[in-house]
Amino acid sequence: MKQLMLGNEAVARGLYEAGCSFVSSYPGTPSTEITECAAKYNEIYAEWAPNEKVAMEAAFGAAFAGKRSFCGMKHVGLNVAADPLFTISYTGVNAGMVIGVADDPGMHSSQNEQDSRHYARAAKLPMLEPSNSAEALEFAKKAYEISETFDAPVLLKMCTRVAHSQSIVETSDRVEKEQVEYVKNPSKYIMMPGFAKKRHPVVEERTKKLADFAAGSDLNRIEKGKDIKLGIITAGTCYQYVKEVCGDDVSILKLGMVWPLSEKLIKEFASSVEKVIVVEELDGFIEGFCNAIGIETEGKNLFSDIDELSQNKVAKGLGIEYNGGEAVDAIIPNRPPVMCAGCPHRGLYYVLSKLKLNVIGDIGCYTLGAVAPLNAVDSVICMGASISGVHGFNKAHDGKTDGKTVAVIGDSTFMHSGMTGLVNISYNNSNSTVIILDNSITGMTGHQHNPTTGYNLKGDPAAKVDLEALCKAIGINSVRVVDPYDIAMCENVIKEELAKNEPSVIISRRPCALLKYVKHSSPIKVDADKCKSCKMCMKIGCPAISIVNGKAVIDATLCTGCGVCTQLCKFGAMQEGTK
Amino acid sequence: MNNTKNVMIVGVGGQGSLLASKLLGRLLLTKGYDVKVSEVHGMSQRGGSVVTYVRFGDQVYSPVIDEGEADFIVSFELLEAARWTKFLKKDGKIITNTQQMNPMPVVTGAAEYPSDLVNKMKANGFDVDAINALELAEKAGSSKAVNLVLMGRLSKYFDFTEEEWMNAIEASVPPKFLEMNKKAFEYGANA
């Protein structure tokens, strides 16, 4: 049956049809829906792991045991999982293993724009890159065949425009796979020097075989154009932009397998045309290979290595005319994302901002505490970097910043890679204060459960990590819990903990206001007569509050009645609503 | 070069534009078109400016709509309609809700919400169909039905039958809210 499917949903369908029965992932935009959709199939065991490294190792364990497995992550997640990646390349697999990695060119929801293809080359693993949902489904299935034929985990590279676009797919039935027998094989699976030295040549040989396979595989295809003067080499979503602009006018080498690349295929294509242009997003990965095998190309001189491409950008690079539009003659203010009305992070950030603390931040919704008017965050690097960073920051200041610096990290991010940083604080005698923003969910990626929520991916009850007990077990003696809706409490506790001559953890606990089970209070009402237009209530950046004709106004459709603004108003103009 | 039609659905994160694109995508699929719908998830959903691209025709390649390409811009909020004008084709049409939502730079006083945007757009030669979709949605029973009001408005410019639209609505909204959504659709179509 023909149906519209999100690229990520199509990958999940491909996993299902291929007989995959084990999925372990950590959520990350734009990869999250692969695992959420896979979890809807009863035939697939699916879980959220605390981080990508754990997910990849779990998926490897399942493939090692003889079942087809998958793990999915965003591009920066692959950095976290890079350690197992490079070595499972040596061991190979028992049953097929596919690793989904979703890049985010244009950084719609990411902290950098790294190009995952470099990992395929560096780890010497095959990588497939679909250009629409139909290919996402088909390539997921083919990835398992390649994985088992060549005894290698296979990378399936998505990007935002393929992962989050719906296009038409045709589904077929699941083909159940018998579990491959597990046989002990120390020299293949124990990667200590003596054994690993024997595996490395196998890996190099495998890459040569995969390149031969790439030359003949239907994953790569040449589309002869009307004009054979110009030949374009492209892959993924860029192929769609090229087709949009050029139609059937030019010859195209469309690569579905972006590593290893076939020297034979590329030379054959190049010799059939007069000029080769490589159209690819981000780095000149394919172009670099072409140049290394002696083929002259144009590519990165025409298309930027920054941001995503589009049909107009491709047309411009190729020197083809296109119609740009005209904007209305008006100054349009930006509309950046903001913390939601009722967000529990707001009250806590107000206090950090008021106390003028150095705030070493982390990855999640609470990164938005960095923007005006809160302006409460000093740095954001990667998952877990807040806790490790605050330690280094304070040590480097010889204790001078201990009392005015904190790390902030979410509950899911703390589970992901904050714990080890906290061990470092405890172990290395740091006098740092860490605030765990526990909103009882993984928020930014769209409400995924994590080890602190008490539920698993399928929504079934699960063991719940006790954050207070965990921090104490790590060696932090001072662990306090505050309610971020209570500004005075937050301020007092933060001051007390910063004043102590020992490391401390403050857990700011209140579930995300968007969670279905969270009951909102009645909207706050403004007594306009009492409002003195001091604009104190504007300091928290709540989207429900604005000033109209000098007076504060509450948007009752947005307000959740959290009451943070009522605590800021010295004149009692902000009043708790009644039903 | 090809006959692909382009509809951009724009608004503020959380306004329900994903349902509108789902409904439209479903309808276009049943009409036998090749369809692509492109969404943005993640950080921009938190009250930021959001855009969904719906493209259909004999064969659709790119999943996105570029500047100067949109046949229709359907906007859930007035400022957002103005923001994306550069994406409209020369003879394209803007269907917009007249509701205004202040973005944070306006809330904090760092920027101003431009006045009289509908007339400004018209004065610049844009074909604008502006309706108070929020009021119509509330009349139908819920402020959340703005998406169906706007789809109703869009339906006026398409050659599909009312039955085809109704079937797509039935397939896209929960049964509990079906009547209310159908009403919102009618209000939009007849406003």
Interface residues (C-beta under 8 A of the other chain):
Chain A: K2 Q3 L4 L6 T29 P30 T32 E33 H108 S109 N132 T160 R161 V162 H164 S165 Q166 S167 I168 T237 Q240 Y241 K243 E244 G247 S310 Q311 N312 Y322 N323 G324 G325 E326 A327 V328 D329 A330 I331 I332 P333 N334 R335 P336 P337 V338 M339 C340 C365 L368 V371 A372 P373 M444 T445 G446 M538 G541 P543 I545 S546 I547 T557
Chain B: M1 N2 V12 G13 G14 G25 R26 L29 D34 V35 K36 V37 S38 E39 V40 H41 G42 M43 S44 Q45 R46 G47 G48 S49 V60 Y61 S62 P63 V64 D66 E67 G68 E69 A70 L79 E80 A82 R83 T85 K86 F87 L88 K89 K90 N102 P103 M104 P105 V106 V107 T108 G109 A110 A111 E112 Y113 P114 L117 K120 M121 N124 F126 S143
